[in-house]
């Protein structure tokens, strides 16, 4: 049951991202990076929207791909 709920939420998030051109473009670029899952891409898109921009190090830290601490805002 939990797996079904998670899958449903992931599909809904994908649908929202696909509807907005800028987010869809960002998602495509992010997903082209090896190791970036749809969930990681959605998380980065949401954070970029709030912050405007982020460095490569911040993006890597957000997805757990770099040994850089994530600092709360």
N, C-alpha and C positions, 0 to 999 in steps of 0.2 A: 504494500500500500504506500509506504513512504517513497519507494522508488518511482511509483506512478506519479505521485505529487511532485517530486523533484523534476521528473521528465516534463510534466505539464508546465511547470514554472519556467523551465529552460526554453521550451517552445514559445511560451508567451513573451519572454524577454527577447528571443530571436525575432519574433514578429514585430515587436515595437521598434527594435533597431533597424529592421529592414524597411520600415515605413518612412524613415527620415533619411534623406540622401547623405547628409554629412556623416551621420552615425554609421550608415551602411558602408560608406567608403572607408571610414576608419576601421570598421570591423573587418573588412576584406584585407586591408593592409596588415592589421594586427594578426589575423589568422594565417597570413602567409609566412609568419615567423615561426620556425620550428619550436615546438613546445608550448605555444600559446593556444589554449583551448577556447572554445566558444564562451565558457564561463569567465576565463581570464580576460578575454577581449571585452566582454560586457562590463566587467569590473573596471577595467581601464577606461573605457568610454565614459562610464558614469563619473569616475573621478576626474577625468579631463574636462568634462562638462562643468563640474563644480569649480575646478581650479583654473581652467583656461588652458594651461600648458603644464607639462612636466618634463623633467630631464630623463634621459635614457636610464640613468641610475635609479631614479624614482620609479620609473615604469618596471624595471627589472626587480626592484625590491617589492613592489606591489604584487607581483606575480610569483614571488619566491624564487626568482631566477638569479638573484645576486645576493652576496652576503652583505647587504646594506640594510641597516635598520629602517623600519618604516616608522616615522614620527607622526603622531596625531596632530591635527590642526586645531 
